[in-house]
Structure formats: structure tokens, C-alpha cells
């Protein structure tokens, strides 16, 4: 498990995961929901300080605005509102940078895990008779680790930061209007992630289905030929072939499940942390709206939209890794199925 994930996890949750990994814990739907709820609440408690600071700035801005309006001094009101707005932007900018870096590191860690575990999985798949599946899936997986993951880290996530910056600039003054650029940045991120995810999953699914059929037919043909055309010991060799392939698939499935568990542990805490931040910003915007300036509330709401896209980007990357491992394991199981 990555060190960053260990640092984010509460001790009780980490102990529970270790029990599950050792086979000592009982896994059911309720326990998993309790685990996720515990993680989410812990992350919300850790990040609650930022919400308190933003709400305090909102109340301060509202008080200054009302005091200055009673003296009919619009200049003081504008300066005070702008000062509070800038402080709130600084706090949110630091937070979004931390979360974007966390998302980039998560994608990078999953790519490194893929680079380590997937060649072994492909070797076991080819050894069990899935040579066509291994030959087709391996290049597609290489595109995922060396192309798509880099594209999400270096292309999509910086674009999310740009969308936040445009929102900040648009709400800073009534004379500056760049809201369409912010909307465009978010739309481009959404379409890029959705298109890449759909194309990749579609391609690798088609490859997996095609190779499963071919490898299954090849295996059964070879088994039949050995049994029919090798005199005396052909039946024994055919049964031995089934045993060897079955043992290879058993090892392959164990390696694949281990990789899937490691992937889940790698992306779990970052996703929970981002989800907790989204929830806190939603609550913050709701608490700020009665007292704060509209521009500050709009900026906080824009932050939630950016973080939602960040969550979707990391989740889409994780799902592509999960689908790749799952299809590789399914290709092996279909050989003797």
C-alpha cells in the first residue's frame, strides 16, 4: 500500500483492512458501508478547518458590508469585500493544488502498479494457453499506462486548475467576464475523460471477447488432438494438460485478485478525500449564501464543480485499470470454460 494512503487512513480503518487482507475479517455489504462511512467522516473532520475559515471570512465580509452601507461608503465596502474574497481564494487555491497533486500521484501509483503486476499476469495467461489474448491485451494496457494515464495527469488535471482560475477572475470584478472560458474548460475536461474512457473500455472489451473465443477453441482442439492421436498415453497427457492449465489459471487469478485489491487500496483514500472536500464545499456555500457577497458564494460553488470533475477523472482512470485486469483474468478463465 502506498505511504500516502497509509498516512491518510485512520488507524482503526487500516487495522480492519489488514484483517480483511489476512482473511480474518468478515466482508459484507454493511461492513463495507461502515468502512466507507468511517473514512468519509474522518476526512471531513480533518478538512473541517477550511470550511470554518471560509465561513468566518463570509461573516466578516457581510458585517463589514452592512457597516459600510450604513455609513453610505461604497468604496470601503468594495475594498473589504475584495480583501475577504482574495483571502478565501488563497485558501481554496492551496486546497485545490493539494487535491490535484493527490489525484496525479494516485494515477501515477496505479500506473506503476500496472507496470509491475500486468506483465506477470500476461505471462501466466500465455502459459495457460491464452497466447492470443496476451498478445492483444498487452499493447492496449501499455497504451493505458504510458499514454492515457499521462494524458489525465498532464492534460486534464491542469485544465481543471485553469477552470478554477477563470472562475476566480470572473467573480473578482463586475468588469471582467470570463465565465464562458471556465465553462469551456470544464466541458472540455468532461468530454475528454468521457471519450477516452468509452473508447478504451470498448476497444479492450472487444479484444478480450475476440481472443477468448480463439484461445478457447485452440485449447480444446489441442486437447482433443492429443487425446485422439497420441497412442496409449494420449488420454493421460490430455488430463495432465487440463491440470497444468488449471493450476496456471489458479495462480493467475490469485495474482489478479491481489493486483485488484492493491488498486482499490491505492485509489480508495484519495477518492474519499476528494469526495469529502466536495461535500464540505457544498455545505460551505450553503452557509455563506445568506451573509456573504454573491461573488464569494459563486466562487465556492465553482470549486465544487471543479473538484467533482477531479473526482470523476481519478475514478475513470481507476476503472480503466480495473477493467483491464478484469478482462485479463476473464480471458484466462474462458480458456477452460
HUQUI-V897875 format. One record per pair of residues at least 24 apart in sequence whose C-alpha atoms are under 10 Angstrom apart, sorted by the first residue. I is the first residue (numbers start at 1). J is the second residue. Records with the same first field share a line. If there is no record, write none. Layout:
I=J + J
This chain:
1=109 + 261 + 262 + 263 + 264 + 265 + 266
2=106 + 109 + 110 + 262 + 265 + 266 + 267
3=266
4=102 + 105 + 106 + 266 + 269 + 270
5=106 + 265 + 266 + 267 + 268 + 269 + 270
6=265 + 266 + 269
7=269
8=39 + 42 + 43 + 46 + 269 + 270 + 272 + 273
9=38 + 39 + 42 + 43 + 268 + 269
10=38 + 39 + 42 + 43
12=38 + 39
13=38 + 39
17=265
21=258 + 261
36=268 + 269 + 272
37=272
39=268 + 269 + 272 + 273 + 276
40=269 + 271 + 272 + 273 + 274 + 275 + 276 + 277 + 279
41=272 + 273 + 276
42=272 + 273 + 276
43=269 + 272 + 273 + 274 + 275 + 276 + 277
44=272 + 273 + 274 + 275 + 276 + 277 + 278 + 279 + 280
45=276 + 280
46=273 + 276 + 277
47=95 + 273 + 276 + 277 + 280
48=276 + 277 + 280 + 281 + 284
50=88 + 91 + 92 + 95 + 277 + 280 + 281 + 284
51=91 + 92 + 277 + 280 + 281 + 282 + 283 + 284 + 285 + 287
52=280 + 284
53=87 + 88 + 91 + 284
54=84 + 85 + 87 + 88 + 89 + 91 + 92 + 281 + 284 + 285 + 287 + 288 + 296 + 300
55=88 + 283 + 284 + 285 + 286 + 287 + 288 + 289 + 291 + 292
56=84 + 88 + 288 + 292
57=81 + 83 + 84 + 85 + 87 + 88 + 288 + 292 + 296
58=84 + 85 + 88 + 284 + 285 + 287 + 288 + 289 + 290 + 291 + 292 + 293 + 296 + 297
59=84 + 287 + 288 + 290 + 291 + 292 + 293
60=84 + 291 + 292
61=85 + 291 + 292 + 293 + 296
62=288 + 290 + 291 + 292 + 293
63=291 + 292
65=291 + 292 + 293
66=291
78=173
81=172 + 292 + 293 + 295 + 296
82=172 + 173 + 293 + 295 + 296
84=292 + 293 + 296
85=168 + 171 + 172 + 292 + 293 + 295 + 296 + 297 + 299
86=168 + 172 + 296
88=296 + 299 + 300
89=164 + 165 + 168 + 172 + 296 + 299 + 300 + 303
92=164 + 281 + 299 + 300 + 303
93=161 + 164 + 165 + 168 + 303
95=277
96=160 + 161 + 164 + 274 + 277 + 303 + 306 + 307 + 310
97=158 + 161
99=270 + 271 + 273 + 274 + 277 + 307 + 310 + 311
100=153 + 157 + 158 + 160 + 161 + 274 + 307 + 310 + 311 + 314
101=153 + 157 + 158
102=269 + 270 + 271 + 273 + 274 + 314
103=152 + 153 + 157 + 267 + 270 + 271 + 274 + 310 + 311 + 313 + 314 + 315
104=149 + 150 + 152 + 153 + 154 + 157 + 158 + 310 + 313 + 314
105=153 + 266 + 267 + 270
106=153 + 263 + 266 + 267 + 268 + 269 + 270 + 271 + 314 + 317 + 318
107=145 + 148 + 149 + 150 + 152 + 153 + 266 + 267 + 313 + 314 + 315 + 317 + 318 + 321
108=145 + 149 + 150 + 152 + 153
109=263 + 266 + 267
110=145 + 149 + 259 + 262 + 263 + 264 + 266 + 267 + 317 + 318 + 321
111=141 + 142 + 144 + 145 + 146 + 148 + 149 + 150 + 263 + 317 + 318 + 321
112=145 + 146
113=145 + 259 + 260 + 262 + 263 + 266 + 321
114=141 + 142 + 144 + 145 + 259 + 260 + 263 + 321 + 322 + 324 + 325
115=141 + 142 + 145 + 146
116=259
117=255 + 256 + 258 + 259 + 260 + 325
118=142 + 255 + 256 + 259 + 324 + 325 + 328
120=252 + 255 + 256
121=249 + 251 + 252 + 253 + 254 + 255 + 256 + 259 + 325 + 328 + 329 + 332
122=252 + 325 + 328 + 329 + 332
123=248 + 252
124=245 + 248 + 249 + 250 + 251 + 252 + 253 + 255 + 332
125=245 + 248 + 249 + 251 + 252 + 253 + 328 + 329 + 331 + 332 + 333 + 335
126=215 + 248 + 332
127=244 + 245 + 248 + 249 + 252 + 332
128=215 + 219 + 241 + 242 + 244 + 245 + 246 + 247 + 248 + 249 + 250 + 252 + 332 + 333 + 335 + 336
129=215 + 216 + 218 + 219 + 245 + 248 + 249 + 331 + 332 + 335 + 336
130=211 + 212 + 214 + 215 + 216 + 218 + 219 + 245 + 328 + 331 + 332 + 333 + 334 + 335
131=211 + 212 + 214 + 215 + 218 + 332
132=207 + 208 + 210 + 211 + 212 + 213 + 214 + 215 + 218 + 331
133=207 + 208 + 209 + 210 + 211 + 212 + 213 + 214 + 215 + 327 + 328 + 331 + 332
134=208 + 211 + 215 + 328 + 331 + 332
135=207 + 211
136=204 + 207 + 208 + 210 + 211
137=203 + 204 + 205 + 207 + 208 + 211 + 324 + 325 + 327 + 328 + 331
138=204 + 324 + 328
139=204
140=200 + 203 + 204 + 207 + 324
141=200 + 204 + 320 + 321 + 324 + 325
143=200
144=200 + 317 + 320 + 321 + 324
145=317 + 321
148=193 + 196 + 197 + 200 + 317 + 320
149=314 + 317 + 318 + 320 + 321
151=192 + 193 + 196
152=189 + 192 + 193 + 196 + 310 + 313 + 314 + 316 + 317
153=313 + 314 + 317
155=189 + 192
156=185 + 186 + 188 + 189 + 190 + 192 + 193 + 309 + 310 + 313
157=189 + 306 + 309 + 310 + 313 + 314
158=189
159=185 + 186 + 188 + 189 + 306
160=185 + 186 + 187 + 188 + 189 + 190 + 303 + 305 + 306 + 307 + 309 + 310
161=185 + 186 + 303 + 306 + 307 + 310
162=186 + 306
163=187 + 189 + 302 + 303 + 305 + 306
164=299 + 300 + 302 + 303 + 304 + 305 + 306 + 307
165=299 + 302 + 303
166=299 + 302
167=295 + 298 + 299 + 300 + 301 + 302 + 303 + 306
168=295 + 296 + 298 + 299 + 300 + 302 + 303
169=299
170=295 + 298 + 299
171=294 + 295 + 296 + 297 + 298 + 299
172=295 + 296 + 299
173=295
174=295
182=302 + 306
183=302
185=306
186=305 + 306 + 309
187=309
189=306 + 309 + 310 + 312 + 313
190=309 + 310 + 312 + 313
192=313
193=309 + 312 + 313 + 314 + 316 + 317
194=312 + 313 + 316
196=316 + 317 + 320
197=313 + 316 + 317 + 319 + 320
198=316 + 320
200=320 + 323 + 324
201=319 + 320 + 321 + 323 + 324
204=320 + 323 + 324 + 327 + 328
205=323 + 324 + 327 + 328
207=327 + 331
208=324 + 326 + 327 + 328 + 329 + 330 + 331
209=327 + 330 + 331 + 334
210=331
211=331 + 334 + 335
212=327 + 328 + 330 + 331 + 332 + 333 + 334 + 335 + 337
213=331 + 334 + 335
214=335
215=331 + 332 + 334 + 335 + 336
216=331 + 332 + 333 + 334 + 335 + 336 + 337
217=334 + 335 + 336
218=335
219=245 + 335 + 336
220=335 + 336 + 337
242=336
245=332 + 333 + 335 + 336
246=332 + 333 + 335 + 336
248=332
249=329 + 331 + 332 + 333 + 335 + 336
250=332 + 333
252=328 + 329 + 332 + 333
253=325 + 326 + 328 + 329 + 330 + 332 + 333
254=329
255=329
256=325 + 326 + 328 + 329
257=325 + 326 + 329
259=321 + 322 + 325
260=321 + 322 + 323 + 325 + 326
261=322
263=318 + 319 + 321 + 322 + 325
264=318 + 319 + 322
266=318
267=314 + 315 + 317 + 318
268=315 + 318
270=311 + 314 + 315
271=310 + 311 + 312 + 314 + 315
272=311
273=311
274=304 + 307 + 308 + 310 + 311 + 314
275=304 + 307 + 308 + 310 + 311
277=303 + 304 + 307 + 308
278=303 + 304 + 305 + 306 + 307 + 308 + 311
279=304 + 308
280=304
281=305 + 307
